């Protein structure tokens, strides 16, 4: 029983799922920075140590700009499902709080390609009306703490038992939805 006296839904705590952002871009940038620092060391050291430090510090600022997106994806969009708890970025959600109806509805939603084909089939007037209706709706809250869904990631919209709509940004929509469905026992 939960705090409101209702039966707590069964959750399979053995289901595990993990989705970490790829690290290829980060490794490439770090290797390029290391090679640049070594090259500059051969050019400037031992005579101009201060100039080498300044060049390395300025290059480090450029490196931080190049790594801002991968670092934010790692902070805000890392997904883990274990022990009946869904962790997305900094947030934790009990899997029992996700409604089975919303998980089933999410499985029937089209992906990005389906939405693109649907938009292409609309006339300009139909598209204008669809945009007007969409803007009238309130957007679901993005889970994890980020401002928006990054490029290259898909959205998974689910609802909680309290009625709140949530958007989860994921690279593997089918994998996450399958794990949530198995964990929820649907």
Secondary structure, DSSP 8 states (H G I E B T S, - for coil): --TTS-------TT--EEE----HHHHHHHHHHHHHHHHHHHHHTTT-HHHHHHHHHHHHHHHHHHTHHHHHHHHHS-EEEETTEEEETTEEEEGGGB-HHHHHHHHHS--HHHHHHHHHHS-HHHHHHHHHHHHHS---EETTS-SS--TT-EEEEEEBTTS-EEEEEES-HHHHHHHHHHHHT-
